[in-house]
Amino acid sequence: MTQAAAAQAIPPRVIETGAFFSCEVDVVIHYTDQLFAFRVARPASFRFRAGEFVMIGLEREGKPLLRAYSIASPTWDEGLDFYSIKVADGALTSRLQHIQPGDRVLVGRKPVGTLVTDALKPGRRLYMLSTGTGIAPFASLIREPDVYERFDEVVLTHTCRTQAELAYGRELVAAVKDDPLIGEMAREKLMHFTSVTREDGPVTGRITDLIESGALSAHIGREPLDPSVDRVMVCGSAAMLADLKALCEARGFIEGSNAAPGDFVVEKAFAGEGV
């Protein structure tokens, strides 16, 4: 076989398949028995805004099995990162958790979402409130120079059940602060706050309770949430989204959208339990 023929025999890393891209898996990292991250090749034509989600999935019996996943990589990255839970009987993740480098994952062509800075009015401080794999869109946002140009301070909170489940976020923030592109801005402006709910830790408690009690403000040395200066993004479980939306509205925050920017936004299609 000639060199040219051999090259043609190797499938391209990204294949266009109608409404989706079939992207080769580059890296898979298992953090716990219930959490993993993976990276796929990025289609050359794929564009998105930091904080958006896209449909991803696998072929099953000749048909695509799909769920919405937030993109965890920044807009300037050459790959696409995702962070996922594992559900033993989940229609998608029971299969997705077994992918290996060289396998293929389907990626939709049209990213969408409200968890973007365009949906927020200008402010002084940006809170990114997350639970579990809800940190994924913020993994994209905290690596965007534009976020640090828009806000004087960025506060990323991450609440999980156990300390082990906080590893992804801790590695992420450490890498961001060491990044040659945005490291200097992140070291100056990015604050990382963590708590756990099912074991003892430096801080224990649900993020809603920590905000309501004033514990979050005390720990980070900032005033309570104030719509005149603060902007809020929320991503996590359905219960957490509902609770924090109510909390923000009770404090005078107005929910924003792409059409009408406001004081806070919540993720509208988060891949949570049962996927």
C-alpha positions as CSV (number, residue, x, y, z in Angstrom):
1,M,0.0,0.0,0.0
2,T,1.4,3.4,-1.0
3,Q,1.7,6.2,1.6
4,A,-1.1,8.1,0.0
5,A,-3.4,5.0,0.0
6,A,-2.5,4.4,3.7
7,A,-3.4,7.9,4.6
8,Q,-6.8,7.6,2.9
9,A,-7.5,4.4,4.7
10,I,-7.3,6.2,8.1
11,P,-10.7,7.7,9.0
12,P,-10.6,11.5,9.6
13,R,-10.8,12.6,13.2
14,V,-14.1,14.4,12.5
15,I,-16.7,13.0,10.1
16,E,-19.8,14.9,9.1
17,T,-22.9,12.8,9.5
18,G,-25.9,14.9,8.6
19,A,-27.1,16.7,11.7
20,F,-24.1,15.7,13.7
21,F,-20.3,15.5,13.7
22,S,-18.8,12.1,14.5
23,C,-15.7,13.1,16.6
24,E,-12.8,10.9,17.7
25,V,-12.2,10.6,21.4
26,D,-8.8,11.9,22.5
27,V,-8.7,11.6,26.3
28,V,-10.9,10.0,29.0
29,I,-10.3,10.7,32.7
30,H,-12.3,8.9,35.5
31,Y,-12.3,11.0,38.6
32,T,-14.5,8.8,40.8
33,D,-16.8,5.8,40.2
34,Q,-19.5,8.3,39.3
35,L,-17.7,11.1,37.5
36,F,-15.6,11.2,34.3
37,A,-14.4,13.7,31.8
38,F,-13.5,13.3,28.1
39,R,-12.1,15.3,25.2
40,V,-13.0,14.9,21.5
41,A,-11.6,16.3,18.3
42,R,-13.2,19.7,17.4
43,P,-14.7,20.1,14.0
44,A,-13.0,23.0,12.2
45,S,-16.4,24.7,11.5
46,F,-17.7,24.3,15.1
47,R,-18.3,27.7,16.9
48,F,-19.9,28.3,20.3
49,R,-20.1,30.9,23.1
50,A,-18.6,30.0,26.4
51,G,-21.3,28.6,28.7
52,E,-23.4,27.0,25.9
53,F,-24.4,23.4,25.6
54,V,-24.7,21.0,22.7
55,M,-26.3,17.6,22.0
56,I,-23.9,14.8,22.2
57,G,-24.3,11.0,22.2
58,L,-23.6,7.6,20.7
59,E,-25.0,5.5,17.9
60,R,-27.4,2.8,19.2
61,E,-28.9,0.3,16.8
62,G,-28.3,2.7,14.0
63,K,-30.0,5.7,15.7
64,P,-28.4,8.5,17.7
65,L,-28.9,8.4,21.5
66,L,-28.5,12.0,22.6
67,R,-28.5,14.3,25.7
68,A,-27.6,17.9,26.2
69,Y,-24.1,18.5,27.6
70,S,-22.4,21.8,28.5
71,I,-19.1,22.4,26.7
72,A,-16.3,22.5,29.3
73,S,-13.6,23.9,27.0
74,P,-13.0,27.5,26.1
75,T,-13.9,28.9,22.7
76,W,-10.3,29.1,21.6
77,D,-9.4,25.5,22.4
78,E,-8.6,23.0,19.6
79,G,-10.6,20.3,21.3
80,L,-14.1,19.9,22.9
81,D,-14.2,18.9,26.6
82,F,-17.2,17.4,28.5
83,Y,-17.7,16.4,32.1
84,S,-20.3,13.7,33.0
85,I,-21.8,11.6,35.7
86,K,-22.1,7.9,35.4
87,V,-25.6,6.4,35.8
88,A,-25.6,2.6,35.8
89,D,-29.0,2.3,34.1
90,G,-28.8,5.6,32.3
91,A,-29.8,5.3,28.7
92,L,-26.7,7.2,27.5
93,T,-24.1,7.4,30.3
94,S,-24.3,3.7,31.0
95,R,-22.6,3.4,27.6
96,L,-20.8,6.7,27.4
97,Q,-18.7,6.0,30.6
98,H,-17.0,3.1,28.7
99,I,-15.6,5.1,25.8
100,Q,-11.9,4.9,25.1
101,P,-9.5,7.1,23.1
102,G,-10.1,6.3,19.4
103,D,-13.8,5.7,19.9
104,R,-16.3,8.2,18.4
105,V,-18.9,10.5,20.0
106,L,-21.7,12.3,18.1
107,V,-21.7,16.1,18.6
108,G,-24.5,18.3,17.4
109,R,-23.9,21.2,15.0
110,K,-25.8,23.9,16.9
111,P,-24.7,24.9,20.4
112,V,-27.3,27.0,22.4
113,G,-27.9,28.2,25.9
114,T,-28.6,31.1,28.3
115,L,-25.6,30.6,30.6
116,V,-23.6,33.2,28.6
117,T,-22.3,36.6,29.5
118,D,-24.4,38.1,26.7
119,A,-27.4,37.4,28.9
120,L,-26.1,39.4,31.8
121,K,-26.1,43.2,32.3
122,P,-22.7,44.8,33.3
123,G,-21.7,44.3,36.9
124,R,-18.8,44.4,39.3
125,R,-18.7,40.8,40.5
126,L,-19.8,37.5,38.8
127,Y,-20.9,34.5,40.8
128,M,-20.8,31.1,39.1
129,L,-22.8,28.8,41.4
130,S,-22.5,25.1,40.6
131,T,-23.1,21.6,42.0
132,G,-21.7,18.3,40.7
133,T,-21.1,18.3,37.0
134,G,-22.8,21.7,36.8
135,I,-19.3,23.1,37.0
136,A,-18.8,22.2,33.3
137,P,-20.0,25.4,31.6
138,F,-17.9,27.4,34.1
139,A,-14.9,25.4,33.1
140,S,-15.3,27.1,29.8
141,L,-16.2,30.5,31.1
142,I,-13.3,30.9,33.6
143,R,-10.8,30.3,30.7
144,E,-12.2,33.2,28.6
145,P,-10.3,36.5,28.7
146,D,-13.6,38.4,28.1
147,V,-15.0,37.3,31.4
148,Y,-12.2,38.9,33.3
149,E,-12.4,42.0,31.2
150,R,-16.1,42.4,32.0
151,F,-15.9,41.8,35.8
152,D,-13.6,42.9,38.6
153,E,-14.1,39.7,40.5
154,V,-15.2,36.2,39.5
155,V,-16.4,33.8,42.3
156,L,-16.7,30.1,41.3
157,T,-18.5,28.0,43.9
158,H,-18.7,24.2,43.6
159,T,-20.7,22.0,46.0
160,C,-20.5,18.2,45.8
161,R,-21.3,15.3,48.1
162,T,-17.7,14.4,48.9
163,Q,-14.2,15.9,48.8
164,A,-13.2,13.4,46.0
165,E,-15.9,14.9,43.8
166,L,-14.3,18.3,44.1
167,A,-11.1,17.1,42.3
168,Y,-12.2,18.1,38.8
169,G,-12.8,21.7,39.9
170,R,-9.6,22.0,41.9
171,E,-7.5,20.7,39.0
172,L,-9.3,23.1,36.7
173,V,-8.8,26.2,38.8
174,A,-5.1,25.3,39.4
175,A,-4.6,24.9,35.6
176,V,-6.4,28.2,34.8
177,K,-4.2,30.2,37.2
178,D,-1.1,28.7,35.6
179,D,-2.4,29.2,32.0
180,P,-0.1,31.5,29.9
181,L,-3.1,33.2,28.2
182,I,-5.4,34.1,31.2
183,G,-3.4,33.0,34.2
184,E,-2.4,36.5,35.4
185,M,-6.0,37.7,35.2
186,A,-7.3,34.6,36.9
187,R,-4.8,34.8,39.8
188,E,-5.9,38.4,40.3
189,K,-9.7,38.0,39.9
190,L,-10.8,34.4,40.3
191,M,-11.9,33.1,43.7
192,H,-12.7,29.4,44.2
193,F,-15.1,28.3,47.0
194,T,-16.0,24.7,47.7
195,S,-18.3,22.8,50.1
196,V,-19.5,19.2,50.6
197,T,-22.8,17.9,51.8
198,R,-22.3,14.3,52.8
199,E,-19.0,14.3,54.7
200,D,-17.0,16.6,56.9
201,G,-14.9,19.2,55.2
202,P,-13.5,22.7,55.6
203,V,-17.0,23.9,54.7
204,T,-20.0,21.7,54.9
205,G,-23.5,22.6,53.5
206,R,-25.6,23.2,50.5
207,I,-24.8,26.4,48.6
208,T,-28.4,27.7,49.1
209,D,-28.0,27.3,52.8
210,L,-24.6,28.9,52.8
211,I,-25.9,31.9,51.0
212,E,-29.0,32.3,53.1
213,S,-27.0,32.0,56.4
214,G,-24.4,34.4,55.3
215,A,-21.7,31.7,55.6
216,L,-20.6,32.1,51.9
217,S,-20.2,35.9,52.3
218,A,-18.2,35.4,55.5
219,H,-15.9,32.8,54.0
220,I,-15.0,34.8,50.9
221,G,-15.0,38.2,52.7
222,R,-17.6,39.8,50.5
223,E,-21.0,41.5,51.1
224,P,-24.2,39.5,50.6
225,L,-25.6,39.1,47.1
226,D,-26.6,42.5,45.8
227,P,-28.2,43.1,42.3
228,S,-26.7,46.5,42.1
229,V,-23.2,45.1,41.8
230,D,-23.4,41.3,41.5
231,R,-24.3,39.0,38.6
232,V,-25.1,35.3,39.0
233,M,-24.9,32.2,36.9
234,V,-26.4,28.9,38.2
235,C,-25.9,25.4,37.0
236,G,-26.6,22.1,38.9
237,S,-29.5,19.8,39.8
238,A,-33.1,20.8,39.1
239,A,-33.8,21.3,42.8
240,M,-30.7,23.6,43.1
241,L,-31.7,25.6,40.1
242,A,-35.2,26.2,41.4
243,D,-34.0,27.1,44.9
244,L,-31.4,29.5,43.7
245,K,-33.7,31.1,41.2
246,A,-36.2,31.8,44.0
247,L,-33.4,33.1,46.3
248,C,-32.1,35.5,43.6
249,E,-35.6,36.8,42.8
250,A,-36.3,37.3,46.5
251,R,-33.3,39.5,46.6
252,G,-34.4,41.7,43.7
253,F,-32.4,40.0,40.9
254,I,-34.0,39.9,37.5
255,E,-33.5,36.8,35.3
256,G,-31.8,37.5,32.0
257,S,-31.9,36.0,28.6
258,N,-30.2,36.4,25.2
259,A,-32.9,38.7,24.2
260,A,-33.1,40.7,27.4
261,P,-30.0,40.7,29.6
262,G,-30.6,40.6,33.4
263,D,-28.9,40.1,36.7
264,F,-28.9,36.3,36.8
265,V,-29.2,33.3,34.5
266,V,-29.8,29.6,35.1
267,E,-29.0,26.6,32.9
268,K,-32.0,25.5,30.9
269,A,-30.9,22.1,29.7
270,F,-28.5,20.5,32.1
271,A,-27.5,16.8,31.8
272,G,-28.2,15.5,35.3
273,E,-29.4,12.3,36.9
274,G,-30.9,9.6,34.9
275,V,-29.1,10.4,31.6
